[in-house]
Amino acid sequence: MLRFRLLLFFAVILTTSLGGVARDLDEDGLEDQWEMTYFQDLDQAGDDDPDGDGLSNAEEQDLGTNPVSADTDEDGLQDGDEVTGNPATDPRRADTDGDGLNDGQEGELGTDPTDTDSDNDQLSDAQDVQAGLDPLNSDTDGGGILDGVELMTDQTDPLNPRDDRLDTDNDGLFDYIEQVDGTDPNDPDTDGDGLLDGEEDVNLNGSVDADETDPRREDSDDDGLLDGLERGLQGDPLDPDTDDDGLLDGLEAELNGGLCRGRLCEDSCPRLDVVDSDFDGLLDGAERAVEPFSDPCQPDTDGGGVLDVAERHEGSDPTQPDDDAALDRDGDGLSDGYELMIGSSPDIADEDGDGIDDAEEILPLSDRATSDWADADSDDDGILDGNEGALGCDPGSADTDEDLIPDGVEVGLVVPQVSPLAPDSTSMEVFRPDLDPATTTFCFTVDYDA
């Protein structure tokens, strides 16, 4: 009998090798060579299940499993159970997902044998088990931080909830967030820009959002100013040109000859929050854009008597005072050509006779409102524009303090003041006479008697 089986085995091998294709002499659906390898005869049928694992010989042949071993990969699960399981596993691999636990162990634990990290805690199932953690609970101690973050990033105890919210450097960012941010959990100001890391990652989400500065970069907008310093200067650390005047904030701070903080910035020049620091009608950036450069902090850089904006218009040098007199016959600060362009007389410094030179009315030269150079009473309140400044009133507003009482009434005018050069400047349709001129109040305060 043994001799017959050996002869049959070699005959099958020879036939298969010569033919180049698998042979099935007994036509049972099983390759003869496969049968001889596992059974040493051709007596098996395709639907037989000699190992009782729930898979027929034909199925085992197709799957490449061992038909005489109920558990081909020796993972503690029968081959049939692996194929029909939910999820199905590979009956030829003891650890289908390669997480360090074999499929049988995962079945006992209730973890997913096809997922290396069943609870998504950033630790493999095997690492959870080795650390004494629950592989089905991403936060074993319930402290609010993933087990993997605690163990691998924070080096805190994933079994102790009290150390989950650890902020070693007291910068307002938990250590685990700093690991995500890429900041140093032992340095409250990682980039040294004067802002705590927690001040920069405002929503504590571990990423740099559009409205946040970067806690890893000292100058988020690359304008030459540290983020913290820029905030102190009332600039925007996310905008390289806060006031959109054409000068980088860092250059404006450099032109100041020093740096300022808080209220001191209001007196600095150029200012980060003003487009035209000297109010001469030229943006700060324009003054530094074309040579010869004019001073964005001086309306008349060369002190020659003609404003920079007028010199730019004439094409003269705003840094040389010698040519100013020839440009401005009436000495009002506006060149003759500039006055002709706007319709003002180049021979009369105060064309409307209101006490304010034309240049001051056309250009603010301060942060106050402008008035009309051709109208002696720009706001029709009865007070000449030149007198409003002395009274604390605004020549561009008929009701400076917005108390519903016109400035002319507050100062006791029965008839409007008149300029001999522009006698009809006040519109009588707008002007309101004071019916009680003996009683006066201030035009710049709403509640005079408090």
C-alpha positions in Angstrom: 0.0 0.0 0.0 2.8 2.4 0.9 4.6 1.5 -2.3 1.5 2.3 -4.3 1.1 5.7 -2.6 4.7 6.6 -3.3 4.4 5.5 -7.0 1.2 7.5 -7.2 2.8 10.6 -5.6 5.8 10.6 -8.1 3.5 9.9 -11.0 1.4 13.0 -10.0 4.5 15.1 -9.6 5.9 14.0 -13.0 2.7 14.5 -14.8 2.2 18.0 -13.4 5.8 19.1 -14.1 5.7 17.8 -17.7 2.3 19.2 -18.5 2.9 22.6 -16.9 -0.7 22.7 -15.5 -2.3 21.4 -12.4 -3.9 18.0 -12.9 -7.0 16.6 -11.3 -7.0 12.9 -12.4 -9.9 12.0 -10.1 -11.9 15.1 -11.1 -12.8 16.0 -7.5 -12.0 19.7 -7.9 -8.8 19.3 -6.0 -5.4 19.5 -7.6 -3.7 16.1 -7.4 -0.4 17.6 -6.2 -2.2 19.5 -3.4 -4.0 16.3 -2.3 -0.7 14.3 -2.3 1.1 17.0 -0.4 -1.5 17.1 2.5 -3.1 13.6 2.3 -0.6 11.4 0.3 -3.5 10.0 -1.7 -6.3 11.2 -4.0 -9.1 9.9 -1.8 -10.3 13.3 -0.6 -13.4 15.1 -2.0 -13.7 18.8 -2.6 -16.4 19.3 0.0 -14.7 17.2 2.7 -13.6 19.0 5.9 -11.1 16.7 7.5 -9.8 19.2 10.1 -13.3 20.3 11.0 -12.5 24.1 10.8 -15.6 25.0 8.8 -13.8 25.2 5.5 -14.0 22.5 2.8 -11.0 21.2 1.1 -11.8 23.2 -2.0 -12.0 26.4 0.1 -8.8 25.7 1.9 -7.1 25.0 -1.4 -8.3 28.4 -2.7 -7.3 30.3 0.5 -3.9 28.6 0.8 -4.7 27.3 4.3 -3.8 23.9 5.7 -6.7 21.4 5.3 -5.4 19.2 8.0 -5.0 22.0 10.6 -8.1 23.8 12.0 -5.9 26.8 12.9 -3.3 27.3 10.1 -1.7 30.4 11.6 -2.0 29.1 15.2 -3.5 32.4 16.4 -6.2 30.7 18.5 -8.9 31.1 15.9 -10.1 28.4 13.5 -9.6 29.1 9.9 -13.4 29.1 9.2 -14.0 31.6 12.0 -11.4 33.9 10.6 -12.9 33.9 7.1 -16.5 34.4 8.3 -15.7 36.8 11.2 -16.8 40.4 11.4 -14.4 41.7 10.6 -12.8 38.9 8.7 -9.1 38.2 9.4 -6.4 36.4 7.4 -6.3 32.7 8.4 -2.7 32.6 7.2 -1.4 35.5 9.4 -1.5 35.2 13.2 -1.6 39.0 13.5 -3.6 40.4 10.7 -3.1 44.1 11.5 0.4 43.7 12.7 -0.2 45.6 16.0 1.6 43.1 18.2 -1.5 41.2 19.3 -2.5 38.0 17.5 -6.0 37.7 16.2 -7.1 35.4 18.9 -5.9 37.8 21.6 -7.8 40.6 20.0 -10.9 38.5 19.9 -10.6 38.0 23.7 -10.0 41.7 24.3 -12.8 42.8 22.0 -10.4 44.9 19.9 -10.4 45.1 16.2 -7.9 42.6 14.7 -7.8 44.6 11.5 -7.0 48.0 13.1 -3.7 48.6 14.8 -5.2 51.2 17.2 -8.8 50.2 18.0 -9.5 53.2 20.3 -7.5 55.8 18.3 -5.5 56.9 21.3 -2.3 57.1 19.3 -1.0 53.8 20.8 -1.2 50.4 19.2 -3.4 47.9 20.9 -0.4 46.0 22.0 1.1 49.2 23.5 -2.1 49.8 25.4 -2.0 46.3 26.8 1.7 46.5 27.7 1.2 49.8 29.5 -1.8 48.4 31.5 -4.2 50.7 29.6 -7.6 49.9 28.2 -7.2 49.3 24.4 -10.9 50.2 23.9 -10.7 53.5 25.8 -8.7 56.3 24.2 -8.5 58.2 27.6 -8.1 55.5 30.2 -7.9 57.8 33.2 -10.7 60.1 31.9 -8.6 63.2 32.4 -9.3 64.6 28.9 -6.0 63.7 27.2 -5.4 60.8 24.9 -3.4 57.9 26.4 -0.9 58.2 23.5 -0.4 61.9 24.1 0.2 61.4 27.8 2.5 58.5 27.4 4.5 59.5 24.3 4.3 63.3 24.3 3.6 64.7 27.7 5.3 61.9 29.6 2.5 62.1 32.1 0.7 59.2 33.7 -2.2 57.9 31.5 -3.7 56.3 34.6 -3.7 59.6 36.7 -6.3 62.2 35.6 -4.8 64.9 37.7 -1.8 65.5 35.6 -3.6 65.7 32.2 -3.8 69.5 32.1 -0.2 70.1 32.7 1.3 73.6 31.8 4.9 73.4 32.9 5.9 76.9 31.8 2.6 78.6 32.7 2.2 80.2 29.3 -1.5 79.3 29.0 -0.9 76.3 26.7 -1.1 72.8 28.0 2.1 70.8 27.4 0.3 68.4 25.0 -0.9 71.3 22.9 2.6 72.7 22.8 3.9 69.4 21.4 1.3 69.7 18.6 2.2 73.4 18.1 5.9 72.7 17.9 6.5 75.1 20.8 8.6 74.5 23.9 6.5 73.4 26.9 9.4 74.6 29.1 9.6 78.1 27.6 6.6 80.4 28.0 7.7 82.5 25.0 9.2 80.0 22.5 10.0 82.5 19.8 11.1 85.3 22.1 8.8 87.9 20.5 7.4 89.2 23.8 4.1 87.3 23.6 3.4 84.2 25.6 2.7 81.1 23.5 -0.8 81.0 24.9 -1.4 84.6 23.8 -0.5 83.6 20.2 -2.5 80.3 20.0 -5.6 82.0 21.3 -8.1 79.2 20.7 -5.6 76.6 22.1 -6.1 74.2 19.1 -2.5 73.5 18.4 -2.4 75.2 15.0 -1.8 78.7 13.7 -5.1 80.1 12.4 -5.5 83.1 10.1 -6.2 85.5 12.9 -3.3 84.3 15.1 0.4 85.1 15.3 2.8 82.2 15.0 4.2 81.2 18.4 7.2 79.7 16.6 8.1 82.9 14.6 9.1 86.1 16.3 7.9 88.3 13.4 4.8 86.8 11.9 4.3 89.4 9.2 8.0 89.9 8.4 7.8 93.6 8.8 10.9 93.9 11.0 9.1 94.2 14.3 8.7 91.5 16.9 5.1 90.5 17.3 4.9 91.6 20.9 6.6 94.9 20.3 4.3 95.6 17.4 1.3 95.1 19.6 2.8 97.5 22.1 3.3 100.0 19.3 -0.4 99.7 18.4 0.4 98.0 15.2 -1.0 94.8 13.7 1.5 91.9 14.0 -0.3 90.2 11.1 -0.1 93.2 8.7 3.3 94.4 7.6 1.9 97.8 6.8 -0.7 98.4 9.5 -1.8 101.9 8.3 -1.4 101.1 4.6 0.7 104.1 4.0 3.3 102.3 2.0 5.9 102.0 4.8 6.6 98.8 6.5 5.8 99.0 10.2 9.4 98.2 11.0 10.7 101.1 8.9 8.2 103.5 10.6 9.6 102.4 14.0 13.1 102.8 12.7 12.3 106.3 11.4 11.1 107.2 14.9 14.6 107.0 16.1 13.4 104.7 18.8 10.5 102.7 19.9 7.4 103.7 21.9 4.8 102.0 23.9 1.2 102.7 24.8 0.3 106.4 24.9 3.8 107.4 23.9 3.0 106.2 20.4 0.5 109.0 20.0 3.4 111.4 20.0 5.8 109.3 17.8 6.3 109.9 14.1 5.7 108.3 11.8 2.8 106.5 13.5 1.9 102.9 12.7 -1.8 103.7 12.8 -1.9 106.9 10.6 -1.4 106.9 6.8 -0.2 110.6 6.7 1.7 111.3 10.0 2.4 115.0 9.2 -1.0 115.6 7.5 0.6 117.3 4.5 -1.5 115.4 1.9 1.3 112.9 1.1 1.1 109.4 2.4 4.1 108.5 4.5 5.0 105.8 2.0 4.9 108.3 -0.9 7.3 110.6 0.9 9.8 107.8 1.2 9.1 106.2 -2.3 10.9 108.7 -4.6 14.1 110.5 -4.2 14.7 113.1 -3.0 12.9 111.7 0.1 10.8 114.1 2.1 10.2 113.7 5.8 6.9 112.0 6.6 6.9 113.7 10.0 7.4 117.3 8.6 4.8 118.9 6.2 7.6 121.2 4.9 10.7 119.1 5.0 13.1 121.9 4.0 11.4 124.6 6.1 11.4 126.9 3.0 7.7 127.8 3.4 6.2 125.6 0.7 4.6 122.3 1.7 6.1 119.1 0.5 2.9 118.2 -1.5 3.1 121.5 -3.4 6.8 121.0 -4.1 6.1 117.5 -5.4 3.5 119.0 -7.7 5.9 121.6 -9.0 8.7 119.1 -9.4 11.0 121.0 -7.0 13.2 119.5 -4.3 11.3 119.3 -1.0 14.7 119.1 0.8 16.1 122.4 -0.6 14.6 125.6 0.9 16.2 128.0 -1.6 13.6 127.5 -4.3 10.5 127.8 -2.2 10.1 131.6 -2.3 10.0 131.7 -6.1 7.3 129.0 -6.0 4.9 130.8 -3.6 4.2 134.5 -4.2 1.6 134.8 -1.3 3.6 132.8 1.2 0.7 130.6 2.2 2.6 127.4 1.9 1.1 126.4 -1.4 3.0 126.8 -4.6 1.5 129.1 -7.2 1.0 126.2 -9.7 -0.7 124.1 -7.0 -3.1 127.0 -6.2 -3.9 127.6 -9.8 -4.6 123.9 -10.2 -7.2 123.9 -7.3 -8.6 127.3 -8.2 -7.1 129.3 -5.4 -5.4 132.7 -6.0 -1.6 132.5 -5.8 -1.5 136.2 -4.7 -3.8 136.0 -1.6 -2.7 133.9 1.3 -6.2 133.8 2.9 -8.6 134.1 0.0 -11.8 134.0 2.0 -10.5 136.2 4.8 -11.5 133.9 7.6 -8.2 134.1 9.4 -6.8 130.8 8.2 -4.3 130.6 5.4 -5.4 128.6 2.4 -2.8 125.9 2.9 -4.1 125.2 6.4 -7.7 125.0 5.1 -6.8 122.7 2.2 -4.5 120.4 4.2 -5.2 119.5 7.8 -1.5 119.8 9.0 -2.9 118.2 12.2 -5.5 115.7 13.1 -8.3 118.3 13.1 -10.9 118.6 10.4 -10.3 120.8 7.3 -12.3 123.8 6.3 -13.1 125.3 2.9 -10.4 127.7 1.6 -13.0 129.5 -0.6 -15.7 129.8 2.2 -15.0 131.9 5.2 -17.7 130.1 7.2 -17.4 126.5 6.0 -20.1 125.1 8.3 -22.5 128.0 8.1 -22.7 128.4 11.9 -22.0 132.1 11.8 -18.5 131.8 13.2 -15.6 132.6 10.8 -13.4 129.5 10.3 -10.4 131.3 11.7 -12.2 132.2 14.9 -13.5 128.7 15.5 -10.1 127.3 16.6 -9.8 129.9 19.3 -13.2 129.0 20.7 -12.5 125.3 20.6 -15.1 124.8 17.8 -14.7 122.7 14.6 -14.8 124.9 11.4 -16.1 121.9 9.6 -19.0 121.1 11.9 -21.9 123.5 12.7 -22.5 121.6 16.0 -19.0 120.5 17.3 -20.2 118.7 20.4 -23.3 117.3 18.7 -25.7 118.6 21.4 -28.2 119.7 18.8 -27.3 123.4 19.5 -25.4 125.1 16.7 -22.0 126.5 17.7 -23.1 130.1 16.7 -26.0 129.8 19.2 -23.7 128.5 21.9 -21.3 131.5 21.7 -24.2 134.0 21.5 -24.3 135.2 17.9 -27.4 137.1 16.8 -26.0 137.8 13.3 -23.1 135.9 11.6 -19.6 137.2 11.6 -18.6 138.6 8.2 -15.3 138.5 6.2 -14.8 141.5 3.9 -13.3 139.2 1.3 -16.2 136.8 1.3 -19.2 138.6 2.8 -21.8 136.0 1.8 -20.0 133.0 3.2 -22.7 132.2 5.8 -25.9 130.6 4.4 -28.8 132.4 6.1 -30.9 129.4 5.4 -28.7 127.3 7.7 -27.7 129.9 10.3 -29.7 130.1 13.5 -29.5 133.3 15.5 -29.2 133.1 19.3 -32.5 134.3 20.9 -30.8 134.6 24.3 -27.3 136.0 23.5 -26.7 136.9 27.2 -26.4 133.2 27.9 -23.5 131.4 26.3 -22.0 127.9 26.6 -19.0 126.1 25.2 -19.3 124.6 21.7 -17.1 121.7 22.6 -19.0 120.2 25.6 -22.4 118.7 25.6 -23.3 119.4 29.2 -21.9 122.9 30.1 -23.1 123.1 33.7 -22.6 119.4 34.4 
